[in-house]
Amino acid sequence: MNQEEASLGYRAIIAQYRARQPKPPALRLACVYRQPSDYPDCYVAREWLVTAGALEARLEPLAVCADLEGCRSAVRCALGPAAYRLERSELDDPCIVETWL
């Protein structure tokens, strides 16, 4: 085996090792929006995943509801009984009502 073949072998072993490693834990959160541009007559809950160095939005909304309580129920169901609600920040987009952790 020459040096190039050995190097490729080590790379394959390292790649297999990394593929078996657990993914870093993600923080799940949900933002509730009132009348976002894509659903102008509804409340919408969207789930986000936060990992080390990344913020990822789910493509489909978690819930699209006629009222705020419907979205809150969907968020509690998705995030579990320990879900905690945060009031919107002044820095948030105006259509954000609240964020859940």
C-alpha positions, 0 to 999 in steps of 0.5 A: 500500500502506498502513502496515497492509498493509506491516506485514503484509508484513514480518511474513510475510517475517520468519516465512518467514525464521525458518521456514528457520532451523535448529533449535537443537541438542538434547542427547539423553539417556536415563534408565533406570528400574527398575520405574517405575509404568507398567511395574512388572515391567520396566526402561525406557529413556526418551529426553529432548531438552534444548534451550535452555530446554526439556526434552522427553520422548519419549512412547513408551519407547526400550526396555522390557526384562526386565533392565538389560543389555537397556536398556543395549544399546538405549540404546547403539544409540540414542545411538551408540558415544560414549554415556556413562553417569552414575550416579544422583544422590541427588536422582534419583527412586528408580526411576532407575538411570542416565542416558546422554548 
